């Protein structure tokens, strides 16, 4: 074992946090295999086998396969994420929420409380819609998905799904307080990674059957390594704007005078643009599959992943949501005001509005390249599957989340180790 990894287990607190995090993730994966009562399992599996590339498959990705099996965790953590995003957007138009955001810890607690209420409401609406929908659905062979439909089934299923989502939310908050890393992100991470063994086993099965050559498999591995390295590089990349602080005297002491920098990420918006874009473009494609008409079938064929009818609007929406969400979460005017308040300024730029305009200009350029980067990574799996016959889904939103969460967790572990004077295991990385 490397010395850096040995240091990882020499800190009792860090060892306890990592163990608690793994325990909570194991509980989450266990619940993802407990089905709700009254579901015909084989018929449901046959039904979902024909929904690949639709919004149903998209939800199943974020629930770690729980949605496909309609388990107690079928809704996953998406209602919580939706509630958090809605509140983030409302802070721009609701003065009360904007004020809470600026009130520090107390305001943050209040926003979290609103997010919880929103999670329960959204999960109840989604659970009711799913339950009412599957009662009338049948598998492609004509078998009903629900054994005994009725009011009792609706009540039990809705309560079970909402309770499951609330329990996942609690797990995420417990990881934040007593574990390591971001709890909500790690839950999504665990759900996505859980599907990797199946993808690898299918690949090896195809190799044994002679459908994939050894050379093609090696090429796939090389491409996968390069894509992961590229995502890691971009996620850690920063545009550093030099900030100088003027000297000021407080009492008998002199403060300021030092030079620092304002870090701006290339991908400020994170994975939100691909999630929004996927949801928007997959909704009409999914609806068209359940409408039996030539026009609906044509729409479904046009919006099939890998076709130009899917790729072009997908890229356009990613670019749009990248700019939109960046404008929501990063306000250059607030940053400029804070710099001016504490005596900071950008050399050559006047404080105030000029500084805000300069930061906005730099951020707009970064967002453009960040949107191009997101578009490339998200379109890549559709191209690999359709034109190069890659046997598993590689890239896209799932890979962005996996790499981003892994980097964030490693940085938090690194901080614990460095704080206690232990040698870290990211000493050559820019994240240090």
N, C-alpha and C positions, 0 to 999 in steps of 0.2 A: 504494500500500500504506500502511495506517495506520502511524504511528510505533511503536505498541505491537507490531505484527507485525514491523516491521523490527528492533526490539530482540530479538525472539525468536531471530533468526538471528545476532545479534552475539556470543552466548556460545558459544564453541567446544564446551564440554562438553555444553551443552543441545542444540546442533545435532547433535552426535554421538549423543546418547541418542535423540533423535527419529528420526534416520535408522536407527539400529539397531532400534528398535521397529517402524518401518514395514517393514523388511526381514524381520523375524521373522514379522510378520503376513502378509506376502506368501508366505513359505514355507508357513505354515499353510493359506492359501487354495489354494495349488498342490496340496498333499497332499489337499485335500478333493475333488479331481477325479480321483484315481488309484484305480480300482476294484480290489477284491481279485480274484484269479484265479478263474475258473470260474463267474461270474455271468452270467445271461442279462439283459442291460441292458434291452431293450424290455419283457420280461415283468415285470421288477422295477418299472419305471416305471408300467406299467399297474396293478400290484398296489397301489402306494402312492397312486395317484390315487383309490383307493376307501377310504383310511384317514384322511381328513381329520377332525379333531375327536376322534381317539383318542390314546392314550398314545404310539403310534408317531409320529404327527405332532408331538407334544410333544417327544420326543427329537430328532427331525429339526431342530426349531427351534434347539435348543442346540448341535447339531453343524454348523450352517451349511449344511444340505442334504446333508451327507456321509452321513448315515444312510439317506436315501432312495435314494442311489446305491450304498450299501454299499461305500464307499471304505475306504482304509487308516485314515482318521480317523473311521470310522463311529460309534464310541463317543463321540467328542468328549472333552470335559473333565469330563463328568458323573461318571465313576468317582472322579476326584480330589475333586470337590466332595462326593460322597457319603461318601468316606473321611474328609474333613475334618469334616463335620457329625457323623458317628458318633463320632469322637474328641472333638469338642466336647461331645457328650452324655455320653460316658463319663467326662469329667473330673469330673462331678458325683458319680458313684458309685464311681469307682476312685481311692483315695487316692494311689497312685503317680503317676497322670496329673495329679491336682490339684497335687501337690507340684512336678512338672516345670513346670507352668504358672507357678508362683511363683518359679522359679529363674532367671528372666531369659533372657539370650541362649542359654546352654547348654541350658536346659530347652526353649527354643523350637526349637533345632536337633534335639533328640531327638524332639520331637513331629512335626516335619516328616519325620523319618526314618520314624516309625511311619506317617505319612500316605502316604508313598511305598509302603511295603509293603502297606498297605490298598488303595491304588489298583491295584496289580498283581493282588491277589487278587480284588477286585471286578470289574475289567475282564476277568479270565480267566473268571469265572463268567458274566458277561453275554455275552461272546463265544461261549462254549460253548453257552449257551442259544439265542442268535440263530442260530448255525450249525446246530445240530440242528433248530431249528424250520423254517428256510427250506428245508431239504432236502426236506421233504414238502409244501411249499406250491406252489400254482400260481396263475397270474394268473387274473382273471375269465374270460378266454377259454380257459383250460385248459392254458396253456403252463407247464412246470416252470420255477421260478426258478433252479435250479442245473443246469448242463449235465451234469456228471459227479459225482453225489453219491457219498459214500463216506468212508472213514477218512482218505484222503489229503486230500480237500477240507476235512474238519473240522480236521485238524492245521494245514494251511497257513493257513486262515482265522483260526483262534484265535490263532496266533502273530502273524499280520499285524496283527490288530486290537489285541492287547495291546501290541505294539511301537509301533503308531501312537499309542495313548493315552499311553504312556511318553514318546514323542517330543514330544507336545503339552505334557505336564507339564514336560519339560525346556525347551521354548520359553518357557513361562510363567515359570519360575524365572530364565531368562536375561534376560528383559525386566525382572524385578524388580531384578536386580543391575546390568545394563548399559544398561537402557532407561529409559523414563519411564512412570509409571502402574503399576497392578497387572496383572501379566502374565496371570493366570487370567481376570480380569474383562475385559481387552482381547480375549482370544481369543473369549470368548462374545460380546462386543460386535461383533467382526469377523464372526462367523458370522451374527448377526442382521441387521446392516447389509447384508450381501451379498445378502439377499433383497429389499432395497428397490428396486433398479432394475427387477427383474421386476414388482413390484407397480405401480410407476409406469407402466411400458410397457403393462401390461394395462389400467390406467385410461385412458390416452390412446387405446388401441385401442377401448375401449368408447365413448369420447367421439366418435371418428370414425364409429363404427357407429351413433351416435344413441341408444344405450342409456342414456347419462348426459348430462344437459344441462350447459351451461356454468355456469348458476346453481347447480346441485347440486354441481358440482365446486368452486366458490368457497366454498360453505357447508362442504364437507368440509375444505377448507384452513383456514378460520377455526376450525372445531372442533378440528382437529389442533393449530393454534397455541395455542389456549386450554388444551388439555389438557397440552401440553408446558410451558407457562408455569405451570400449576397444580402439576404434578409438581415442577418446579424450585423453586417457592416453598416447597412443603412439605418437600422434601428438605433445603433450606437452613435451614428454621425451627428455632429452638431455644427451649427453656424454660430460662432462666438462673436458677439458684438462687444467691443471694449467699452467699459464704463469706468469713469474716473470720479472719485469722490473728493470734494473740496475739503480743505482743513477747516475745522471749527472748534472753538474753545467752549467747553462746558465746565463751569467752576474753575478749577485749577488745572484741568487736564485738556489736552488737545486730541481731538478725534478726527478721523478721516485722513485724506491725503493718499490713500492707497488706490491701486488700480486693480479692477477685477473685470469680469465679463458677464454678459447676459447670454445664456445658452438657448438657442432656438433649434428644435429638432426638425429634421427634414419632413418626417411624418408626424406632424403635430396632432392630427385627428385620430391616429391609431387605427383600429379595425372597424370603427363605426361606419365609415363610408361604404365598405363592401357589404356590411350587414344590411344597411338600409337599401342599397342598390339591389342586392339579391332578393330581399323581401318584395320590393316593388316589381321587379321583372318576373319573379316566379309566381306571383299571385294570379295574373291573367293566364299564364301557362297551365297552372293547376286547375283553375276554374274551367278552362277549355276542355280539359280531359274528362270532366264529368258532364259535359253538354254534348249530347249526341246529335251533331249536325255537321255538314261538310265545312261550313265556315269556321266553326270551333276547332275542327280537326286541323284545318289549314293554319290557324293561329298557333295551335300547339306545335305543329311541325316547324313553323318559322322561329318560334322561341325555344327550340330545342338547344341545349348546351352544345357548344362547338360550332354552331352555324353563325353566319354573319348577322342574321336577324337577332341573335342573342348577344353576340360579342359587342357589336357597335352600340346599342342602347345601354348595355351594361357598363362599358367604359365611360360613356357620356355621363351616366348617373354617378359613377364613382368620382369623377372629376367635380361634378356639381356638389355632391355631399361633402367632399374633402374641403372645398372652400367654405361651404355653409357651416359645417360643424367647427372648423377652425375659427371662424368668425364668432361662433357662440362661446367657445371655451377660452379664447385668448383675446383680450381687449387691449390693444396697444395704448389706448388713452389712459387706462388705469396704470399700466406699467410706467408710462411717461410721468404720470402724476406722482407715483410712488418714488421714482428716481429723483424728481424735483423736491419732494418732501424731505428726503434724507440727504440732500446735497449732492446727488449724483448726476452726471451728465455724460453724454457721448461726445468724445473729442471732435470738434468741428461742426457739431450740431447744436443749435440753440435749445435750451430746455423748454418743455411745454409741448405745444402743438407741433412744432418742427420735429421734435424727437418722436412723437407719436406717428407722424407721417413717415418718418424714416424707418421705424420699426415695422410699420404696416407694409411698406414697400418691400423690405427684405423678406417679411413673412409671406407675402404674396408670391414672390419668386420661389421660395422654398416649398410652398404648398403646391405649386405647379409640378415641380419635380417629384414631390411626394405622391401626388395623384397619379403621375405616370408610373411610378414604382408600384403603387397599389394595383393599378390596372394590369401591369405586366404579371405580377404574382398571381392575381386572381383569375386571369384569363388562361394562364399556363396549364392548369389541370385539364380544362376542356379541350385544349389543343392536343395535349399529350394523349388523352384517351381517344379522341376522335380520329386523329391523323397518324399517331404512332402506336396505337393499340397498347398503351400502358395499362396493365391489368388492375390498377388501383388508383384511387383518387389521391393525388399528391400536389400540394400547393394550395393556393386560395386562402380564404379566411381562416381555415383551420390551421394551416402552417404558420400564418402570421401570429395567431393566438399562441400556439405552442412555443414558438421561438421567443415571442415577447414575454410570456409568463416565465419561461425558463430563465431568461436574462434578468428579469426583475427579481426573481427568487434568489438567484445566485448573488446579485448585488446586495440583497438584504443579509444573506448569510455572510458575505464578505465584510459588511459593515460591523456585524457582531464580532467577527474574528479580529478585525483591525482594532476595534475599540478596546479589546482585551490584550492587545500587543501580540497577537498571533499572526504568523505569516499567512496571507490569503492564498487563494488558488486562482485569482484573476490578475496576477501581478503584471502580466504583459498586455492586458486588455485596456482598451480606451475607457471602459466603464469605471476603471479605478479612479 
